[in-house]
Every structure is written in C-alpha cells, then in structure tokens.
Amino acid sequence: MSTAQGRLRIAIQKSGRLADRSLDLIRDAGLKWVKGHNELLYRVENYPIDLIRVRDDDIPTFVADGVCDLGIVGENVLEEGRNGGPNAEVVMPLGFGRCTLKLATLPGIDWQGPQSLQGQRIATSYPNILKRYLAGEGVKADVVLMRGAVEVAPRMKLATGICDLVSTGATLEANGLVARDTVFESQAVLIKSPTPPEAELADLLDSIMERMSGVIASSGAKYVMMNAPRSALDDIIAILPGAGSPTIMPLAGRDDAVALHAVCQEAVFWETLEKLKAVGASAILVLPIEKMM
C-alpha cells in the first residue's frame, strides 16, 4: 500500500512541460490542491490526497514501488525506465504533452533508413528505447549517452546521428539537423501502482481515475444541436465527426423534421457546419462540454 497511511498519493512532474498540465487535470477532476510548506508536497483540501512533485524520471519508480498510487508521466520516460522488475500499469493516455523521439543526422548523409547508421555512433538521452529500436531494425551501432545538448553531437564530431525528442523541429533546424525516422511516439499517460491502496481508499482511487477519464473525454468534445429533415438523417450522422448514436426528438408541429443532439469527440470545424447546412440542417448550435462521464 502507499506509504502515506490514510491518504492517496499522486506523483507529478515538479517542473517541465507536463507540470502545469498535470495540475490542470487534477484541478479539473475536482481536487482542490494547495501548496504545502515545500515544493515537494501539495495537499488536496477536499479529499485525503497528496500530490508529490518530483523529477519526471522518478515518477515511474515511485508508482511501481507503491510510494505513490497514481502518477502522470510522459510515455517516453516510462518506456525508458522499464526493466525486469515490477512496472506501473498504464491506466489511460491523457492526450497532452505529445512529442516524438526521432533519429536525426546532418543533411549530407545519404539516408536509406536506420541501416544508414550501421556501425556508427548515435548520441541520445534515451539509450534503452534506442537500443530496443535498433535491435528491432537489425542495426548494430554505438549508443552514446548524453544528459543534455544532444543536438550538438554531430557538429562536435561526437556522433553521426542523434536520437532525441522533437516537438516542433525548431531545435533540430537550429543545429543544422534533419529529422529522419521515428523511434517512439509519446504523450502523457496516467499510471497506477501494482500495489493496491488501503481498502478504505480503493473507492476514492477508482473515482479519481474515472473523473480524469471524464475530463480527457470532454477535452475538445462538443455538444451539437440542430434541426434536421428526417430524410437527411443518414447524411447528417455521417458528417458529424466522432459522434456516437445521436438523440433524435420530434419537433412540435413538424412531421418531416426532428431535433438532433449529438456529442462529437472530434473537432467541429466551420466546414463541418457548412456540410450540415448543405444537406438541410438548420439552427445548428455547437457548445463546449465542461464535464462528461
């Protein structure tokens, strides 16, 4: 069980690209957190929960060892730290913090895929992920561990290529590098300890995970309402992006038309509304969804 008797613990990144988004998710799940006496611990006022703020690469260990019950961490960090021991369980992807681990080289190399790095040196901060990838591709290369400034390795003649995280590609471009093959796709994930919490906290743990699932499901989702001709229902349902079975209700005094309500899990663009109008829909409203469960 968690080392905090009578309280759940959630591990989050103390600083970096996932820190603020993690706190936003926790707040949107209805947890009112306040800063503690130090930056390591935030307390939740309305539930017996503590937020433990640590380095990102410590989060998988804290959760796997039962020090924390839940954690929010990048998939790249989780995958890099996997070993033969007990590992945290991935509960759900969270949809933010997306990035890609890519191979990159100077532009002068005749790139023919990962085989172009056969027998070469590759600099990276993610040696375990890279080694597994190279083994899968049948490439034997010398992996050089660097804790930072990986992108300078080719210009400094330390390595032929690098394997590094890419969000926009601006850092690679600034260092004269060209992104090549994708090694790993990453986003933030919610992870759970293999060690169950105290019995009296089990329902609370399930509730927090369900709330977070609802927050993620409602993020970007839209509630769409319109009036629609009965004859065009099939066309309208086909146009609605990511919609399940819509709710269809009769319109007062109209036998040829209905009111249609639907939850769309994908973005609803102006082009979507124009297509709906073209097949006969009218009075179209698109509303944000604050919560969904």
N, C-alpha and C positions, 0 to 999 in steps of 0.2 A: 504494500500500500504506500501512498505518498508519505513522505517524511513529516509533513505538516499535519499533526493529528487534528481531526475535526474540520479541516479545510482542504479544498481542492487547490491545486497549483497549475497555472498555465505559463509556460515558458515562451517568451517572445524576444525578438532582437532588440538589444539596448539602443543601437544606433544603426544607421544604414538604410537601404532602400525599402526594407519591409517594416521598419519600426512604426512609422506613423500609420500605415495602412492596417497593421495588426491591431493597434489601439482603436482605430476607427471601427473595425469589425467587431471588436469586443464591446465597444460602446453601443453599436447598432443592435447587438444581441441583447441589450437591456442591462448590461453590467455597468454600474456607476463606479468607476475607478478613481482613486485619488492618489497623489504622490505620497510616498512614505518619507521616513526620515533620511533615506538614502536612495540613490538612483537604481539600486538593485531590486527593490521591492515596492510595488504599488499594491494598495489594498482595494478590494471591492467592497463598497459600503453596504449594498443591499443583499449580498449573498456571502457565504463563507468561502471566499475565493481570494487567492493571492496571485498577482502577476509577477513572475520572476523575469527580470530583464538582464539578459546575458549576451555574450558573443554568439553569433549565429552558428558557428561550428560546435558550440557546446550544447545546443538545444537537442539534437538527436540523442546524445548521451544522457542528458538529464531525463528525457522522456523514456528512453529504453530501460534505464536503471530504476525507474519508479520514483525518482526525486520529484518529477512533475507528472501530472496526469495527462495534460494536453500540451501541445506545442505548435507554434506557427513558424515554418521554416521553408526556405527555398528547396525545391526538389534536387537541385544541383548539390547543395550542402548535404542533404540526406543521403543521396546516392554516393557521394564521395566518401562518407564516413561508414558505409556499410562494411561489416566484417562477418566473421563466422559466429559471433555471439548473438544474443537476443537483440532484435531490432524493433523500433517503434512501428506501429501499424498506421498506414496512411488512411485517414478517415474520408477525406474529400479534397479535391483540388479547389482552390479559392479564387482563381481567375485573375489575380493581380500579381505584380512582380514578375511578369513574363520576360524571359531572356533566352538566349541561345548560346550554347557552348560550341564554338566553331574552330576549325583549323584555318589558319591564315598564313600567308607567305608574302614575300616580296613579289612584285608583279612580273619580274623577269623569268620566273620559273615556268617551264613548260608543264602545266598541271594536267595530269592524267588520272586524277583521283588520289586517294590516300596512298596508293602504291608509289607515288612520286616521292614519298618521304621514307621509302625503304632504306634502312641503314643510316638515316640522317638523325640529327638531334632536334628534339621538339621541346620547347620550353612551355611550362604550364603551372598553374596553381592547383590543378585538379589531376594529379598523377593517376589516381585509382580509376577514375572514369576513363581517362585517356588510354590507359593500359588495357582495360577491358574492350574498349572500342577497337584499338589496334589489333588485339588478338582476334577479334571477330572478323576483321578485314584481312587477316593473314599478313600483317605488316610488322616487321621487326625494326624498331627504332630505339634510340637512346632518349629516354624521357628525363628532362632536366627540370627539377623542382625550383620554382621561383615564387616567393611570397608576395611579390608586387612588381609593378612595372614590367609585366611580361612582354608587352608590345615592343619594348626596345631591344629584345634579344636578337632578332635578325640583323638590325643595323649595327649592333655591337659585336657581331660575328659569334655570338654565343650559341645560336641555333639556326637551323634552316627555316623552321616554321614554328608557330606557336599554336596553342590551344587555349582559348580564352573566352570569357563571357562577352557577348555582343548584344547591346540593346538597340542602338541607332546606327552603329558602324562608324560614328564620328571619330572615335579614338583610333580605330584601325586606319582610317583615311589620313588622320593627322600624322601617323607614323609611317605612311607610305606602304601600308599593307593591304592585301586583297583577301577578303573572306573567301574561303574555299568550301569544304564540305561541313555539314552539320554533324556534330558529335553527340549532342544531347539537347533536348528541348526542356525548359524549366519554367515553373511558376511556383507561387507559394502554395503550400499544402498544410492542412490540419493533420497533425499526427497524434496518436493515442498510445499511452503506455500499455505494454502487455501485462503489467501488474494491475489488477483491479483496485479501485479505491475502497475505502471503508464502506461497509454495507449501507450506512445511513446517508452516504454521499453519492451512491450509484444513480439514483433517480435524477439528482441535480446534474451529474455529469452527462446523462443522456439528454436532459433538457437543454443544456448549453450547446451540445452538438447539433440538436435539432434546430435550435434558434439560429445558429450560424449557417446551417444549411438553408434556412429560410431567407436569411439576409443575402446569401450568394444567389439564390434562385430569383430574388426580386431585383437584384442589381442589373440594370439595363432592361428589365422586363417592362412591358407596357400593357395597360388595360385599354382595349379598343372597343368602342361602341359605335354603332351605325344603324341606319335603316336600310333594308335591302330587299329587292324584289325576290320573291320565292323562286322564280325561275332562274335566278343568278346565284343561288346559294353555293353550288358546287364550285363555280368560278371564283367566288369571293373567298371561300375557305382555302382554295388552292393558292391564292395570292397572299394571304396572311402569313407572315414569317414566323415559324416556330410555334404555331398555335396548336393547342390540343383541340378536343371537341368543344366547339363554341356553345354558348347558351342562346337558344332561339326562343323568342317570345312573340305572341301575336300583337299587332298594332291595332289600336281602337279604330273601328270603322273601316279597316282595310283587310280584305281577304287576299290581296295579291302581294302584300309586303309584310315583313317581320322586323322586329328589333333583334340585332345580333350583338352579343357581347363575347369577347374573347381575350384571353391572356396570351400575349405574344412574348416568347422567350428570346427573340432576336430583335435587332434594331428595326424600328418602323420609320422609313425614310419618306420624304415628300413624294418620291417616285412611286412608293407603295400606295400612298393616298390617291395619286393620280390614276393608277391602275384600278383601284377600287371604284373610284368615281366613274371611270370609263365603262365598267360593266354594270353600272346602275346604282351603286351605293350612294347614300346621301346622309347629311347630318353626321359626318364622321368625327368622332372625338378620340383623341389619344391622350391618356392620362398616365402619370408615373405611378409606380407601386411602391409604397413605403415598406410594407411587410408582407410576407407570404409564407404560408406553412401548409 
